[in-house]
Amino acid sequence: MFKELTVEDIEVCNKCDLKYLCAGGCRATAYKLYNDIKAYNERFCKMYRMATIDILEGMSYPYKIFKAH
């Protein structure tokens, strides 16, 4: 079940520009919190997005390459 699941199978995540960096987060956590391995974890997403954008923008200074959502 877990092996066949990809970030493309998670409805909210498959539209995200960072989907291949986080891969939709931990599926075990999604199952534990929401009883669904395809569930979108909003808390994880916000934290991961902010951290990733900060890191990538720091690497690309002085050029701003991402818009914060």
Rosetta blueprint (number, residue, H / E / L):
1 M L
2 F L
3 K L
4 E L
5 L L
6 T L
7 V H
8 E H
9 D H
10 I L
11 E L
12 V L
13 C H
14 N H
15 K H
16 C L
17 D L
18 L L
19 K H
20 Y H
21 L H
22 C H
23 A L
24 G L
25 G L
26 C L
27 R H
28 A H
29 T H
30 A H
31 Y H
32 K H
33 L H
34 Y H
35 N L
36 D L
37 I L
38 K L
39 A L
40 Y L
41 N L
42 E H
43 R H
44 F H
45 C H
46 K H
47 M H
48 Y H
49 R H
50 M H
51 A H
52 T H
53 I H
54 D H
55 I H
56 L H
57 E H
58 G H
59 M H
60 S H
61 Y L
62 P L
63 Y L
64 K L
65 I L
66 F L
67 K L
68 A L
69 H L
